Every structure is written in structure tokens, then in C-alpha cells.
């Protein structure tokens, strides 16, 4: 059995994942993003420093282990910290800025498995590093929206907010402590801890009890505490989105789950997939590189979950094109013909997709197999064909049949399949 919270991908589900990543590649590389693949594990401090000690990811969800040298390593729970580490390590700061990077691959979190959420899951990440210009924030929102729209999703909702600058967050956290401390015992156990570490995280609590308390107390949103610069930055992002006719709504209660965010925060939702409707999101993280020991490098980016996007596509009735079968399925009619079918298949590859039966077949059984495989042509190799160095080809869509020398087969098939 596969480990709980993991799954094997094959067939239609794997093709759907590949389709999602391929269209994301098309959108992101058209915007100048360079593909980056980071290792599946990093030194633990990359995520402890980069993601934040107060986050559920670091406190509860990381898969951390010691290697043989006693170093603490962690399976990648998210992509941004690892991508910023790579930016710093490979001297990308001297490249023309901003540097746009993208990555697709598995992430690992020890979460409670549920529909669309696994312990090994897959994300597409995009990061733009090297500029504070709010145009890049708007571009990140647009690119996430376009990735999802390019897939054919229509029931999308863009939510935009700001978590302010560090001094704004400090004021807001002080306000939250003042309001919530008298009601500490009414909070969930997780939120009691968050009240000390990072009260803003309480706003993102999944506890119904916490959310009811926040509503009862009339807790003010972060947007009320924005300083002038953060507020002006948000207005610029809004202006650019409006100019590009990207539909969005301001969401005062939006809190991204990672400590490194400043200013812009955004999510894209699809309400057809249930309560956990966010397909992806992101924001600005101008201080992250300093947490990782580098110089100050402003950045903005996003990630979306491939499994969650696949659920949204299923909810909208998305249909993948039928998987293409082999161009030719060779049917040996005798024991001697099995090896000849193998040799001919190898001669046709890779220009043509050629498969063969590994044991002699009767013609009817061979045709049945060729049809199940979705082949365009069946090729029969019997005693007569072997003696003459020929193959009998049958186009399965029409029943048309022709006998050709083996040398003629590649040209005939290439022309027929056009």
C-alpha cells in the first residue's frame, strides 16, 4: 500500500497533471520566466528561517530528518524559500533584474489527508525577484489568473489584500493581542500559541470557535492598519489590475500562511471544489532573502496546487483529449515472427510509435488487442510475410488492407498518418 497521504499517478490522472503543468509553462515562459528545479530537500534552517517559526508548516507539518553526518534536513514543504536560496547561491543578483523563475514539482507536508490535499502534493511556483515595483505584484496576480484561465477554468474569483509593512504588522499584532488576550481561554489551543508568536495567524484559523470569536468581537482587518506607503502600493496594484480588466475583490480578512509576506497578498478561488476553495495564491516578500543570510532582494510570487486545480477542472466537466494509441500494433502469427515484430518495431521508432505482441496471436485476437490499444494500424506477420520480407497492414478505422515490403512501411505510415 502507498504511504497514507500519498498516491500513485498514472493514466488519465497523470495526463491531467502534465496538462496543467504544460499550460503553466506556456503562460509563465511567455512572460520571461526561467525554469528552476531545486532539490527535494534542503537544510532545515532554509524553511525555519524562510517560512517562519510561527507557521503551522514549521511547527507541525515539516518532514525533518538527520542525514548520516548529523545535519538536519527537511523535505521541501513549499517552493519560495528554496527558490530564493537558489537565487542567492547562484549569483542571480548580477543578472538583469527582475529575475523571473518558475518551478513545478512535489512538496511535502504532514497534514491530515483530505480531498485535494495530500502529504506529498504538487505545486507550480512563480517568483519575480529584484524589484519593489507594484507592477510586478499586478503581473504575478495576472499570471496566476491567466494560468488558471488558460486551462479553461471560468468560475474564478481573485481576492486581493495587503499585510502591510513590518511596522504595520507590529501595530496590528499589538492590537490583536489587546483585543484577544482577555478572551484567551476561548481560543483554540493552536490560536493560544499564535497569540504569543504571531496573532495575525489567528485570522487564518480553521477553528469555527476562533472564527466565531473574531466575528463576535468585531476584530478590525489588517487593511485598517496600513501605513501610507503600503496603502499607496496596494492602490497601484489595484490600478494596474483594473487597467487590464482582471476581475478582483478586496478581501480585508485575507492572511497568507507564511511569515515572510509584506504588502500585497492575493488568492484565486474556485467555489465549486468545496470549503477549501483556494486554488493558489501568493504575495510580496521583500525581506525573505535577508532571513536566508543574503542581501535585501525584494520579491513577489505565487504557487498553485496541481491537485486542487485538477479538482476544479473536474468540477467544470473538463475533458482531456483521448490518449493517442500506437501508430502501428504488430501482430506476430507464428513463434518465429515474434522476434521479427520486435526488430521491425525498433526500426520504425522513434519516428513512429510502434508496439507488438510478445507471443503469437490468432488474427482475430491480435485485432482485438490492437483496437484496445487504440492503434491506427495493425500489422500482421505470418509465414507468408516472413518469407517475402513483407507486412500486411490494416487501417483499423476503415478496414483498408495493403501488403508492403518492410522497407516501404515507414514511408507509407508517415504519409497515411500525415
C-alpha positions as a printed Julia matrix, in Angstrom:
418×3 Matrix{Float64}:
   0.0     0.0     0.0
   1.16    3.55   -0.73
   2.01    5.57    2.39
  -1.02    7.41    3.81
  -1.38   10.84    2.23
   0.45    9.83   -0.96
  -0.8     8.34   -4.2
   0.42    6.85   -7.45
  -0.21    8.88  -10.58
  -0.83    7.17  -13.91
  -3.23    7.11  -16.84
  -5.74    9.95  -17.14
  -4.87   11.5   -13.76
  -1.18   11.73  -14.67
  -2.03   13.17  -18.09
  -4.21   15.8   -16.41
  -1.32   16.79  -14.1
   1.02   17.01  -17.07
  -1.54   19.09  -18.98
  -1.82   21.57  -16.1
   1.96   21.96  -15.8
   2.4    22.24  -19.59
  -0.07   25.13  -19.84
   1.52   26.84  -16.83
   4.89   26.53  -18.59
   3.41   28.15  -21.69
   2.0    31.12  -19.75
   4.99   31.69  -17.47
   7.74   31.27  -20.05
   5.89   33.66  -22.37
   6.38   36.2   -19.55
  10.13   35.53  -19.44
  10.22   33.08  -16.53
  13.15   30.64  -16.44
  12.54   27.12  -15.19
  14.36   26.16  -11.99
  14.39   22.79  -10.22
  15.54   22.85   -6.61
  16.39   19.68   -4.63
  13.55   17.87   -2.89
  15.23   18.53    0.46
  17.12   21.47    1.95
  18.89   22.26    5.18
  16.1    22.66    7.73
  17.06   26.26    8.51
  16.12   27.32    4.95
  12.48   26.67    5.85
  12.66   27.54    9.55
  14.09   30.96    8.72
  12.35   31.42    5.39
   8.84   30.21    6.18
   8.65   31.39    9.79
   8.68   29.79   13.23
   5.05   30.73   13.92
   3.61   28.98   10.87
   1.82   25.64   11.03
   4.23   24.42    8.35
   7.29   24.8    10.59
   5.57   23.98   13.88
   3.67   20.87   12.78
   3.95   19.87    9.15
   7.58   19.53    8.06
   9.17   16.15    7.35
  12.56   16.66    9.01
  15.32   14.08    9.42
  19.03   13.82   10.15
  21.43   12.63    7.48
  24.42   10.39    8.21
  26.52   13.44    9.01
  24.07   14.61   11.65
  22.76   17.54    9.61
  19.09   18.4     9.91
  17.38   18.2     6.51
  13.75   18.81    5.56
  11.68   17.65    2.6
  10.56   20.73    0.65
   7.21   21.93    2.15
   6.94   24.95   -0.2
   8.9    26.37   -3.08
   9.61   30.05   -2.43
  12.3    29.77    0.27
  14.17   27.15   -1.78
  13.96   29.27   -4.95
  15.22   32.38   -3.16
  18.07   30.29   -1.7
  18.97   29.22   -5.26
  18.78   32.84   -6.49
  21.29   33.87   -3.82
  23.57   30.86   -4.19
  23.94   31.18   -7.96
  24.59   34.92   -8.06
  21.4    35.8    -9.89
  21.5    39.25   -8.3
  24.0    40.32  -11.01
  21.61   39.25  -13.78
  19.3    41.85  -15.32
  16.59   42.42  -12.72
  13.93   41.35  -12.1
  14.71   37.64  -12.45
  11.56   35.63  -13.11
  11.73   31.95  -12.11
   9.22   29.12  -12.18
   9.19   25.58  -10.89
   6.86   22.58  -10.82
   7.27   19.62   -8.53
   6.31   17.75   -5.37
   6.06   19.32   -1.92
   5.73   17.51    1.4
   3.64   18.42    4.46
   2.42   16.24    7.33
  -1.17   17.44    7.01
  -4.34   15.48    7.64
  -5.1    13.93    4.23
  -8.4    15.03    2.69
  -9.89   15.6    -0.74
  -7.41   17.55   -2.87
  -4.84   17.7    -0.04
  -2.06   15.16    0.33
   1.17   14.75    2.29
   3.03   14.63   -1.0
   1.36   17.09   -3.33
   2.4    19.08   -6.4
   2.74   22.8    -6.94
   3.61   25.25   -9.68
   5.65   28.15   -8.26
   6.46   31.52   -9.83
   8.82   34.11   -8.34
   9.91   37.55   -9.62
  12.98   38.78   -7.73
  14.83   42.09   -7.73
  12.25   44.88   -7.81
   9.78   46.62   -5.47
   7.7    47.95   -8.37
   3.98   47.23   -7.8
   3.72   46.39  -11.48
   5.39   43.06  -10.6
   2.73   42.41   -7.95
   0.0    43.02  -10.52
   1.85   40.85  -13.03
   2.01   37.98  -10.52
  -1.76   38.23   -9.94
  -2.37   38.33  -13.7
  -0.08   35.36  -14.38
  -1.77   33.19  -11.74
  -5.17   34.17  -13.13
  -4.0    33.52  -16.71
  -2.52   30.1   -15.82
  -5.9    29.02  -14.48
  -7.94   30.69  -17.21
  -5.74   29.15  -19.93
  -6.76   25.75  -18.58
 -10.37   26.63  -19.32
 -11.49   27.44  -15.77
 -14.18   30.1   -15.69
 -15.61   30.18  -12.16
 -12.61   32.01  -10.74
 -12.55   34.71   -8.08
  -9.44   36.84   -7.42
  -9.11   38.08   -3.83
  -6.62   40.88   -3.13
  -5.36   42.36    0.12
  -2.27   43.7     1.88
  -0.49   42.59    5.04
   1.35   45.92    5.21
   4.95   46.67    6.1
   6.66   45.16    9.18
   5.82   48.21   11.31
   2.16   47.98   10.2
   2.07   44.33   11.17
   3.64   45.12   14.54
   0.87   47.66   15.23
  -1.78   45.21   14.12
  -0.35   42.36   16.21
  -0.33   44.66   19.24
  -3.99   45.5    18.56
  -4.9    41.81   18.22
  -3.17   40.93   21.49
  -5.02   43.75   23.23
  -8.39   42.62   21.88
  -7.91   38.84   22.17
  -5.87   38.41   25.36
  -8.9    38.87   27.65
 -10.57   36.03   25.7
  -7.54   33.75   25.53
  -9.32   30.76   27.08
 -12.0    30.9    24.39
  -9.4    30.38   21.65
  -8.37   27.01   20.23
  -5.11   25.56   21.53
  -3.31   26.47   18.3
  -4.51   30.06   18.47
  -3.46   30.42   22.1
   0.07   29.73   20.88
  -0.35   32.04   17.9
  -1.44   34.83   20.25
   2.13   34.86   21.58
   4.04   34.12   18.37
   2.09   35.88   15.62
  -1.53   36.93   16.36
  -2.26   37.63   12.68
  -2.22   33.88   12.1
  -5.37   33.59   14.25
  -7.33   35.28   11.44
  -6.47   32.31    9.24
  -7.54   29.74   11.85
  -9.6    26.79   10.63
 -11.31   26.56   14.02
 -15.0    27.5    13.87
 -14.72   28.58   17.51
 -11.93   31.03   16.68
 -13.79   32.45   13.7
 -16.96   32.92   15.75
 -15.0    34.78   18.44
 -13.34   37.08   15.87
 -16.76   37.91   14.46
 -18.31   38.43   17.89
 -15.51   40.83   18.92
 -15.72   42.74   15.63
 -11.97   42.44   15.06
 -10.78   45.08   12.61
  -8.96   43.96    9.44
  -5.29   44.48    8.65
  -6.24   46.96    5.91
  -7.26   49.45    8.64
  -3.66   49.49    9.91
  -1.78   50.05    6.63
   0.79   52.81    6.59
   0.87   55.37    3.79
   3.48   53.54    1.69
   1.77   50.14    1.92
  -1.61   51.72    1.16
  -0.2    53.54   -1.89
   1.42   50.29   -3.07
  -1.91   48.46   -2.86
  -3.66   51.25   -4.78
  -1.1    50.95   -7.57
  -1.63   47.19   -7.8
  -5.39   47.78   -8.0
  -4.93   50.4   -10.72
  -2.91   48.01  -12.89
  -5.4    45.17  -12.45
  -8.28   47.46  -13.37
  -6.43   48.66  -16.48
  -6.02   45.01  -17.54
  -9.68   44.21  -16.7
  -8.73   41.48  -14.23
 -11.79   40.86  -12.03
 -10.85   41.07   -8.35
 -12.32   41.97   -4.99
 -10.62   43.41   -1.93
 -10.63   40.85    0.87
  -9.79   42.59    4.18
  -9.56   39.3     6.1
  -7.1    37.66    3.7
  -4.0    36.44    5.55
  -1.4    34.37    3.74
   0.0    31.47    5.76
   3.72   32.3     5.61
   5.54   34.82    7.81
   7.65   36.35    5.05
   4.82   38.22    3.27
   4.74   42.04    3.22
   2.29   44.32    1.42
   0.46   42.53   -1.4
  -1.33   39.26   -0.66
  -3.71   37.52   -3.07
  -5.53   34.28   -3.76
  -7.58   32.82   -6.6
 -10.61   30.75   -5.55
 -12.91   28.3    -7.27
 -16.01   27.75   -5.18
 -17.06   24.54   -6.91
 -14.45   22.47   -5.05
 -15.79   22.93   -1.52
 -14.93   24.91    1.59
 -11.19   24.92    0.91
 -11.72   26.76   -2.35
  -8.33   28.45   -2.84
  -6.52   27.06   -5.88
  -3.43   29.17   -5.28
  -2.13   32.44   -4.0
   0.91   34.48   -3.2
   2.24   37.88   -2.38
   5.27   40.07   -1.81
   8.19   39.03    0.42
  10.82   41.79    0.35
  12.71   40.59    3.45
  12.97   36.88    2.74
  16.48   36.88    1.25
  17.85   38.64    4.35
  16.33   35.93    6.56
  18.31   33.42    4.48
  21.57   35.31    5.02
  21.67   37.25    1.75
  21.39   40.92    0.84
  17.99   42.56    0.61
  16.23   41.32   -2.54
  12.58   42.33   -2.99
  10.37   39.67   -4.49
   6.84   38.65   -5.28
   5.38   35.33   -6.4
   2.69   32.7    -6.14
   2.05   28.98   -6.08
  -0.94   26.88   -7.04
  -1.74   23.3    -6.17
  -1.91   20.95   -9.14
  -4.25   18.52   -7.34
  -6.62   21.33   -6.38
  -6.66   22.71   -9.92
  -7.41   19.19  -11.19
 -10.44   19.08   -8.86
 -11.67   22.41  -10.22
 -11.3    21.18  -13.8
 -13.28   18.04  -12.95
 -15.99   20.22  -11.34
 -16.33   22.18  -14.59
 -16.58   19.0   -16.63
 -13.18   19.36  -18.3
 -12.42   16.59  -20.75
  -8.89   15.64  -21.76
  -8.38   14.65  -25.39
  -8.31   10.89  -25.77
  -4.84    9.44  -25.27
  -3.23    8.63  -28.62
  -2.57    4.94  -29.18
   0.29    3.46  -31.19
   0.61    4.24  -34.88
   1.19    0.53  -35.54
   0.47   -2.58  -33.49
   2.37   -5.56  -34.89
   0.73   -8.99  -34.6
   3.06  -11.99  -34.97
   1.15  -15.05  -36.17
   3.97  -17.54  -35.52
   6.64  -18.04  -32.88
   9.38  -17.03  -35.35
   7.5   -13.81  -36.17
   7.7   -12.52  -32.57
  11.38  -11.57  -32.88
  10.77  -10.12  -36.37
   7.97   -7.95  -34.96
  10.39   -6.67  -32.33
  13.07   -5.89  -34.95
  10.57   -4.06  -37.19
   9.17   -2.06  -34.26
  12.68   -0.93  -33.35
  13.38    0.06  -36.95
  10.26    2.26  -37.0
  10.98    4.02  -33.69
  11.2     6.88  -32.78
   9.66    8.34  -35.96
   6.59    6.22  -35.35
   5.07    4.76  -32.2
   5.22    1.04  -32.75
   4.19   -1.76  -30.37
   3.96   -5.52  -30.79
   2.53   -8.65  -29.16
   5.15  -10.69  -27.32
   3.64  -14.05  -28.25
   1.95  -15.44  -31.36
  -1.68  -14.38  -31.81
  -4.54  -15.55  -33.95
  -5.61  -12.74  -36.32
  -8.91  -12.03  -34.51
  -7.25  -11.9   -31.08
  -4.48   -9.67  -32.43
  -7.01   -7.26  -33.94
  -8.89   -7.14  -30.64
  -5.66   -6.16  -28.85
  -4.81   -3.53  -31.47
  -8.25   -1.95  -31.07
  -7.95   -1.93  -27.26
  -4.58   -0.19  -27.55
  -6.17    2.44  -29.82
  -3.79    1.7   -32.69
  -4.2     3.39  -36.06
  -2.86    0.36  -37.97
  -2.45   -3.35  -37.29
   0.45   -5.15  -38.92
   0.34   -8.91  -39.49
   3.48  -11.03  -39.67
   2.76  -14.64  -40.69
   4.74  -17.33  -42.52
   3.99  -15.8   -45.94
   5.04  -12.3   -44.83
   8.26  -13.58  -43.26
   9.21  -15.5   -46.41
   8.58  -12.46  -48.61
  10.04   -9.85  -46.21
   6.66   -8.09  -46.13
   3.99   -6.91  -43.7
   0.21   -6.83  -44.13
  -1.1    -3.51  -42.84
  -4.73   -2.89  -41.91
  -6.11    0.61  -41.21
  -8.41   -0.03  -38.3
 -10.7     2.94  -38.92
 -11.69    1.78  -42.43
 -10.65   -1.86  -42.72
  -8.49   -0.96  -45.76
  -5.68   -3.52  -46.15
  -2.36   -3.43  -48.02
   0.72   -5.68  -48.21
   4.09   -3.89  -48.35
   7.78   -4.68  -48.15
   9.27   -3.8   -44.78
  11.28   -1.01  -46.41
   8.05    0.59  -47.67
   6.29    0.54  -44.28
   7.81    3.72  -42.7
   7.07    5.95  -45.68
   3.57    4.58  -46.11
   2.66    5.07  -42.47
   4.17    8.56  -42.24
   2.19    9.63  -45.3
  -1.02    7.91  -44.16
  -0.83    9.41  -40.67
   0.12   12.74  -42.19
